[in-house]
Amino acid sequence: MPLTLAGAGVPQIIKHIGGKDELQRFLASLGFIAGSQVTVISEYNGNVIVNVKESRVAISKSMACRIIV
């Protein structure tokens, strides 16, 4: 399921990152790598705030839709 459908506060494992190569490289630089753990903290103004690699990151909903957990 896409990351946007994951419940807040529930740790998830990233299974796949979709999208163009440029987007995949950008997300990988933020710590979104297949096999790593990610937790949705909240949604705010069309952004999804997540905890990944002990950091909080805000990404757009369109980016979060490309992260499959």
CYANA upper distance limits for C-alpha pairs under 8 A (distance plus 0.5 A):
  1 MET  CA      5 LEU  CA      7.19
  1 MET  CA      6 ALA  CA      8.03
  1 MET  CA     68 ILE  CA      5.94
  1 MET  CA     69 VAL  CA      6.12
  2 PRO  CA      6 ALA  CA      7.63
  2 PRO  CA     64 ALA  CA      7.41
  2 PRO  CA     65 CYS  CA      5.56
  2 PRO  CA     66 ARG  CA      7.04
  2 PRO  CA     67 ILE  CA      6.17
  2 PRO  CA     68 ILE  CA      5.02
  2 PRO  CA     69 VAL  CA      6.60
  3 LEU  CA     40 VAL  CA      8.28
  3 LEU  CA     64 ALA  CA      5.94
  3 LEU  CA     65 CYS  CA      6.46
  3 LEU  CA     66 ARG  CA      8.19
  3 LEU  CA     67 ILE  CA      6.13
  3 LEU  CA     68 ILE  CA      6.41
  3 LEU  CA     69 VAL  CA      6.57
  4 THR  CA     48 VAL  CA      7.97
  4 THR  CA     61 LYS  CA      7.29
  4 THR  CA     64 ALA  CA      6.30
  4 THR  CA     65 CYS  CA      6.38
  6 ALA  CA     10 VAL  CA      7.96
  6 ALA  CA     12 GLN  CA      8.30
  6 ALA  CA     40 VAL  CA      7.55
  6 ALA  CA     69 VAL  CA      8.50
  7 GLY  CA     40 VAL  CA      7.35
  8 ALA  CA     39 THR  CA      7.50
  8 ALA  CA     40 VAL  CA      5.31
  8 ALA  CA     41 ILE  CA      5.83
  8 ALA  CA     42 SER  CA      6.57
  9 GLY  CA     39 THR  CA      6.43
  9 GLY  CA     40 VAL  CA      6.32
  9 GLY  CA     41 ILE  CA      6.27
 10 VAL  CA     39 THR  CA      6.33
 10 VAL  CA     40 VAL  CA      7.48
 11 PRO  CA     37 GLN  CA      6.98
 11 PRO  CA     38 VAL  CA      6.25
 11 PRO  CA     39 THR  CA      5.05
 11 PRO  CA     40 VAL  CA      8.03
 12 GLN  CA     37 GLN  CA      6.09
 12 GLN  CA     38 VAL  CA      5.82
 12 GLN  CA     39 THR  CA      6.51
 12 GLN  CA     69 VAL  CA      6.60
 13 ILE  CA     34 ALA  CA      8.13
 13 ILE  CA     35 GLY  CA      6.32
 13 ILE  CA     36 SER  CA      6.19
 13 ILE  CA     37 GLN  CA      5.07
 13 ILE  CA     38 VAL  CA      6.70
 13 ILE  CA     69 VAL  CA      6.01
 14 ILE  CA     32 PHE  CA      7.98
 14 ILE  CA     33 ILE  CA      7.30
 14 ILE  CA     34 ALA  CA      5.39
 14 ILE  CA     35 GLY  CA      5.76
 14 ILE  CA     36 SER  CA      6.21
 14 ILE  CA     37 GLN  CA      6.78
 14 ILE  CA     38 VAL  CA      7.45
 14 ILE  CA     67 ILE  CA      7.46
 14 ILE  CA     68 ILE  CA      6.49
 14 ILE  CA     69 VAL  CA      4.94
 15 LYS  CA     34 ALA  CA      5.60
 15 LYS  CA     35 GLY  CA      6.55
 15 LYS  CA     67 ILE  CA      8.36
 15 LYS  CA     68 ILE  CA      6.11
 15 LYS  CA     69 VAL  CA      5.60
 16 HIS  CA     33 ILE  CA      8.44
 16 HIS  CA     34 ALA  CA      6.02
 16 HIS  CA     67 ILE  CA      6.70
 16 HIS  CA     68 ILE  CA      5.60
 16 HIS  CA     69 VAL  CA      7.51
 17 ILE  CA     24 GLN  CA      7.00
 17 ILE  CA     32 PHE  CA      8.42
 17 ILE  CA     33 ILE  CA      7.98
 17 ILE  CA     34 ALA  CA      7.44
 17 ILE  CA     66 ARG  CA      6.37
 17 ILE  CA     67 ILE  CA      5.30
 17 ILE  CA     68 ILE  CA      6.69
 18 GLY  CA     24 GLN  CA      7.47
 18 GLY  CA     66 ARG  CA      5.39
 18 GLY  CA     67 ILE  CA      6.89
 18 GLY  CA     68 ILE  CA      8.23
 19 GLY  CA     23 LEU  CA      6.65
 19 GLY  CA     24 GLN  CA      6.98
 19 GLY  CA     66 ARG  CA      6.79
 20 LYS  CA     24 GLN  CA      6.82
 21 ASP  CA     25 ARG  CA      6.62
 22 GLU  CA     26 PHE  CA      6.74
 23 LEU  CA     27 LEU  CA      6.66
 24 GLN  CA     28 ALA  CA      6.53
 25 ARG  CA     29 SER  CA      6.70
 26 PHE  CA     30 LEU  CA      7.13
 27 LEU  CA     31 GLY  CA      6.98
 27 LEU  CA     32 PHE  CA      5.76
 27 LEU  CA     33 ILE  CA      8.14
 28 ALA  CA     32 PHE  CA      5.31
 28 ALA  CA     33 ILE  CA      6.01
 30 LEU  CA     57 VAL  CA      8.39
 31 GLY  CA     52 VAL  CA      6.86
 31 GLY  CA     53 LYS  CA      6.68
 32 PHE  CA     36 SER  CA      7.45
 32 PHE  CA     38 VAL  CA      8.40
 32 PHE  CA     52 VAL  CA      7.59
 36 SER  CA     52 VAL  CA      8.44
 36 SER  CA     53 LYS  CA      8.38
 37 GLN  CA     52 VAL  CA      7.01
 37 GLN  CA     53 LYS  CA      7.95
 38 VAL  CA     50 VAL  CA      7.24
 38 VAL  CA     51 ASN  CA      6.25
 38 VAL  CA     52 VAL  CA      5.33
 38 VAL  CA     53 LYS  CA      8.13
 39 THR  CA     50 VAL  CA      6.01
 39 THR  CA     51 ASN  CA      5.61
 39 THR  CA     52 VAL  CA      7.22
 40 VAL  CA     48 VAL  CA      7.68
 40 VAL  CA     49 ILE  CA      6.64
 40 VAL  CA     50 VAL  CA      4.85
 40 VAL  CA     51 ASN  CA      6.86
 41 ILE  CA     48 VAL  CA      8.22
 41 ILE  CA     49 ILE  CA      5.94
 41 ILE  CA     50 VAL  CA      5.62
 41 ILE  CA     51 ASN  CA      7.15
 42 SER  CA     48 VAL  CA      6.61
 42 SER  CA     49 ILE  CA      5.80
 42 SER  CA     50 VAL  CA      7.63
 43 GLU  CA     47 ASN  CA      6.15
 43 GLU  CA     48 VAL  CA      4.99
 43 GLU  CA     49 ILE  CA      6.42
 44 TYR  CA     48 VAL  CA      6.88
 44 TYR  CA     49 ILE  CA      7.89
 46 GLY  CA     60 SER  CA      6.92
 46 GLY  CA     61 LYS  CA      6.57
 47 ASN  CA     58 ALA  CA      6.64
 47 ASN  CA     59 ILE  CA      6.04
 47 ASN  CA     60 SER  CA      4.95
 47 ASN  CA     61 LYS  CA      6.00
 48 VAL  CA     58 ALA  CA      6.01
 48 VAL  CA     59 ILE  CA      5.90
 48 VAL  CA     60 SER  CA      6.51
 48 VAL  CA     61 LYS  CA      6.57
 48 VAL  CA     64 ALA  CA      7.56
 49 ILE  CA     56 ARG  CA      7.24
 49 ILE  CA     57 VAL  CA      6.14
 49 ILE  CA     58 ALA  CA      4.79
 49 ILE  CA     59 ILE  CA      6.99
 50 VAL  CA     56 ARG  CA      6.05
 50 VAL  CA     57 VAL  CA      5.89
 50 VAL  CA     58 ALA  CA      6.80
 50 VAL  CA     59 ILE  CA      8.38
 51 ASN  CA     55 SER  CA      5.94
 51 ASN  CA     56 ARG  CA      4.95
 51 ASN  CA     57 VAL  CA      6.82
 52 VAL  CA     56 ARG  CA      6.88
 52 VAL  CA     57 VAL  CA      7.77
 59 ILE  CA     63 MET  CA      6.85
 59 ILE  CA     64 ALA  CA      7.12
 60 SER  CA     64 ALA  CA      6.78
 61 LYS  CA     65 CYS  CA      6.58
 62 SER  CA     66 ARG  CA      7.39
 63 MET  CA     67 ILE  CA      7.50
